């Protein structure tokens, strides 16, 4: 899976931490209940867990 951080986060400690956390995602889908993208769009394929499907 490819993760692209916003320019202002690249090469920062915060950005590296975020990248590490996202990289541990196992795509279980339990995050959709709190995913702002899923809540806004209602499409699981746009949510983080749907990124690899």
Backbone as a chain_set.jsonl record, in Angstrom:
{"seq": "XXXXXXXXXXXXXXXXXXXXXXXXXXXXXXXXXXXXXXXXXXXXXXXXXXXXX", "coords": {"N": [[0.831, -1.161, 0.0], [0.492, 2.22, -0.758], [1.312, 5.23, 0.805], [0.784, 8.615, 0.844], [1.901, 11.515, 2.164], [0.788, 14.799, 3.119], [2.404, 17.758, 1.922], [3.241, 19.482, 4.015], [3.648, 17.744, 6.091], [5.534, 15.904, 5.354], [8.711, 14.477, 5.946], [8.829, 15.199, 8.629], [8.822, 14.773, 12.209], [6.215, 14.229, 13.111], [4.915, 13.458, 10.768], [6.348, 11.147, 10.087], [5.638, 9.538, 12.238], [2.865, 9.296, 11.813], [2.89, 7.959, 9.345], [4.024, 5.543, 10.128], [2.045, 4.545, 11.855], [-0.178, 4.282, 10.112], [0.891, 2.438, 8.38], [0.71, 0.092, 9.796], [-1.844, -0.79, 9.583], [-4.278, -3.313, 9.237], [-6.438, -3.589, 7.656], [-8.98, -4.258, 8.722], [-11.444, -3.055, 8.936], [-12.808, -2.099, 11.134], [-12.445, 0.535, 11.739], [-14.164, 2.147, 10.312], [-16.326, 3.186, 11.676], [-15.391, 5.424, 12.942], [-14.105, 6.819, 11.013], [-13.438, 9.749, 9.343], [-13.521, 10.2, 6.556], [-15.06, 8.075, 5.584], [-17.445, 8.598, 6.947], [-18.171, 11.02, 5.79], [-18.318, 10.505, 2.975], [-19.484, 7.98, 2.777], [-18.659, 5.721, 1.439], [-17.058, 2.769, 1.462], [-14.816, 2.067, -0.013], [-13.448, 4.417, -0.284], [-12.586, 4.885, 2.239], [-9.959, 4.369, 4.644], [-9.556, 1.607, 5.294], [-10.577, 0.4, 3.052], [-8.75, 0.833, 1.129], [-7.065, -1.034, -0.043], [-8.598, -2.798, -1.424]], "CA": [[0.0, 0.0, 0.0], [1.26, 3.456, -0.826], [0.778, 6.333, 1.597], [1.374, 9.893, 0.479], [1.606, 12.539, 3.154], [0.738, 16.182, 2.66], [3.724, 18.381, 1.894], [3.64, 20.06, 5.298], [3.97, 16.671, 7.041], [6.672, 15.111, 4.884], [10.012, 14.663, 6.583], [8.699, 15.751, 9.979], [8.592, 13.693, 13.181], [4.788, 13.903, 13.137], [4.626, 12.734, 9.541], [6.926, 9.799, 10.192], [4.805, 8.792, 13.19], [1.611, 8.987, 11.123], [3.196, 6.934, 8.338], [4.237, 4.295, 10.857], [0.753, 4.069, 12.353], [-0.976, 3.866, 8.96], [1.529, 1.247, 7.826], [0.357, -1.08, 10.602], [-3.25, -1.108, 9.338], [-4.501, -4.654, 8.69], [-7.649, -3.507, 6.843], [-10.056, -5.013, 9.364], [-12.711, -2.356, 8.72], [-13.412, -1.6, 12.368], [-12.25, 1.979, 11.844], [-15.15, 2.92, 9.558], [-17.229, 3.863, 12.609], [-14.812, 6.703, 13.335], [-13.354, 7.356, 9.874], [-14.113, 10.934, 8.811], [-13.747, 10.055, 5.117], [-16.206, 7.18, 5.413], [-18.647, 9.288, 7.419], [-18.503, 12.071, 4.833], [-18.637, 9.986, 1.649], [-20.29, 6.78, 2.877], [-18.159, 4.703, 0.517], [-15.964, 2.072, 2.14], [-13.616, 2.052, -0.857], [-12.72, 5.666, -0.057], [-12.077, 4.874, 3.61], [-8.613, 3.808, 4.752], [-9.582, 0.138, 5.256], [-10.924, -0.045, 1.702], [-7.727, 1.288, 0.198], [-6.359, -2.101, -0.747], [-9.547, -3.693, -2.09]], "C": [[0.885, 1.237, 0.0], [0.555, 4.524, -0.009], [1.522, 7.597, 1.208], [0.94, 10.935, 1.491], [1.547, 13.91, 2.507], [2.131, 16.793, 2.774], [4.172, 18.894, 3.261], [3.988, 19.004, 6.348], [5.194, 15.86, 6.634], [7.945, 15.49, 5.609], [9.936, 15.401, 7.919], [8.512, 14.585, 10.941], [7.122, 13.257, 13.218], [4.387, 13.076, 11.921], [5.157, 11.313, 9.572], [6.116, 8.939, 11.155], [3.49, 8.38, 12.535], [1.811, 7.874, 10.1], [3.384, 5.564, 8.985], [2.914, 3.695, 11.329], [-0.097, 3.539, 11.204], [-0.412, 2.584, 8.357], [1.211, -0.033, 8.571], [-1.094, -1.515, 10.406], [-3.373, -2.495, 8.705], [-5.818, -4.741, 7.917], [-8.809, -4.327, 7.402], [-11.421, -4.364, 9.168], [-13.356, -1.803, 9.969], [-13.301, -0.083, 12.497], [-13.325, 2.783, 11.13], [-16.116, 3.668, 10.465], [-16.702, 5.234, 13.011], [-14.037, 7.366, 12.204], [-14.072, 8.575, 9.3], [-14.382, 10.851, 7.308], [-14.955, 9.174, 4.858], [-17.496, 7.866, 5.847], [-19.099, 10.354, 6.429], [-19.02, 11.498, 3.517], [-19.525, 8.745, 1.671], [-19.862, 5.662, 1.952], [-16.932, 4.051, 1.135], [-14.682, 2.034, 1.307], [-12.804, 3.336, -0.718], [-12.142, 5.753, 1.334], [-10.73, 4.161, 3.632], [-8.622, 2.283, 4.624], [-9.893, -0.384, 3.859], [-9.85, 0.251, 0.685], [-7.081, 0.16, -0.592], [-7.302, -3.03, -1.499], [-9.862, -3.246, -3.48]], "O": [[1.907, 1.282, 0.685], [-0.658, 4.701, -0.119], [2.752, 7.637, 1.24], [-0.251, 11.201, 1.652], [2.177, 14.152, 1.477], [2.931, 16.392, 3.619], [5.34, 18.759, 3.627], [4.562, 19.334, 7.386], [5.818, 15.206, 7.469], [8.22, 16.665, 5.853], [10.854, 16.132, 8.292], [8.083, 13.509, 10.523], [6.822, 12.07, 13.34], [3.62, 12.12, 12.029], [4.484, 10.383, 9.129], [5.929, 7.746, 10.916], [3.05, 7.24, 12.687], [0.996, 6.957, 10.003], [2.947, 4.549, 8.443], [2.693, 2.489, 11.217], [-0.676, 2.458, 11.312], [-1.168, 1.738, 7.878], [1.416, -1.127, 8.045], [-1.528, -2.502, 11.0], [-2.661, -2.814, 7.754], [-6.262, -5.833, 7.563], [-9.526, -5.0, 6.661], [-12.444, -5.045, 9.227], [-14.362, -1.099, 9.877], [-14.014, 0.515, 13.303], [-13.399, 3.997, 11.32], [-16.672, 4.688, 10.06], [-17.48, 6.113, 13.381], [-13.377, 8.381, 12.425], [-15.198, 8.452, 8.818], [-15.386, 11.387, 6.839], [-15.784, 9.489, 4.004], [-18.526, 7.73, 5.186], [-20.3, 10.561, 6.253], [-20.041, 11.951, 3.0], [-20.239, 8.478, 0.704], [-20.637, 4.738, 1.706], [-15.897, 4.693, 1.312], [-13.584, 1.975, 1.862], [-11.606, 3.346, -1.001], [-11.293, 6.605, 1.596], [-10.413, 3.417, 2.705], [-7.782, 1.722, 3.92], [-9.507, -1.503, 3.521], [-10.014, -0.046, -0.498], [-6.598, 0.384, -1.703], [-6.842, -3.966, -2.153], [-10.645, -3.893, -4.175]]}, "num_chains": 1, "name": "protein.A"}
